[in-house]
Amino acid sequence: MNKPVRIILLEQANNEYRRLNAIVGQQLSEGKENTNEMQLLKSIKQKSALIKENPFYGDNIQKYLIPKKYNVSNLWRVELAGYWRMLYTIKGNEIEIICFILDIINHPDYNKLFGYKKR
């Protein structure tokens, strides 16, 4: 039996998504095409659709690497356009699976969050 999958953008991810939407709307009204923001927004929508089809689409982050700020037992990463990352967690019950998008984050902030250093 396949359970329906819902995707919910939590605060930080939702704020970033709305910010991007506003920027892209402005760029479209100015006649711009294929900007970095447009590519990123398109990437977020595509990856969200893939997650909706298969909640385990992303790369599973090992439990000991999960930043404490998320307070989750599982964390998944999806690579987006422009080296951005989308982080989500999966929760489920007998009725449905919910993927909570926790963060849409640029690469330098992602590296800082996980404690990666430049070589």
N, C-alpha and C positions, 0 to 999 in steps of 0.2 A: 504494500500500500504506500503510495507516495503522499507525503504530507505537503500541504502548501507552504511556501517560503515567503516570508515578508522581510523587507529591508527597511530599517529605520535608521535615519541619520541622527545621531546624538549631538549634543550642543556644539562642540568644536567643529565636527564634520559638517553639520548643518550650516553653521556660520560661514565656513569656507565655501561651501557649495552656493550659498546665497550671494556671497561676495563675487564669486566667479560668474554667476548668472548675470549679475548687475553689470559687471565689466563687459561681458560678451554682448549683452543687450546694447550697451553704449557703442561698442565697436561695430556692431551690425548697423546701427543707425548712422554711423559715420562711413559706411560702405567698406569697412575693412573685411578681409577674408583670411581665414586660416592663420590666425594669430596663435601665440603660445597658449593664451587663455582658452581660446576656442578648442584647441587640440586637447587641453587638459580636461575641459568640461565634457567633451565627446568621449574621452577615455574613461572618465568616471561613470558616465551613463552606460558605456559598453561593458565595463567590468562589473557594474552593479547587475546588469542583465545576466552575465555569466554566473555570478554568485547566486542569483535567484534560481537559475537552472541547476546549479550544483554548489551548495553552500561550502563544500570543501575544495573549491576551485583554487584558492590562494595557497600560499606557502605557510605551513603551520610553524609558528615560532615556539621554540622549546620553552617549557614552563619556567625554567630558571632565568630565562632572558626577558620574560614579560615585565615591563616597567610597573612598579608598584602603583603608580598614579591611576592605572586603568582598573585595578581591583577586579580582575576577571580570571577565570581558571583556564581559558583558552584564548589564543590570539592568532589571527591570520593576517598575512600581508599580501597585498596585490600591488604590482608595479604599474604605475601610470605613465602617461606621456611626460616628457621633460624631467625624468628622474624623480617624480613625485611618488609618494606611497599612500595607499589607503589601508588602514588597519581596522579589522573588525573582529567581533566575537560572535560565537554561535550559541544560542540558547534554544531549547526545544522542550516540547511536552508531547502528550499523546495526540494532540490536535494539529499542531503546526510547528514549524521551525522559524525562528526569528534571528536574522543577522543584524546585529547592531553595528553600524559604521561608527567607530570611535574617533577616528582622526583621518584627515586628509592633510598630508604633511610633505613639505619640500625635503629634498635630500640632505642638506646640511642640518636641518632640525631633526630629521630622522636619525642621522648619525650621532648627534648630540644626545638624543633621547636614549639610544641604546649603548652609548658610551664608546662608539667607534671613533678611532683617532685617524687623522690623515697620516699617510705613510711618508 
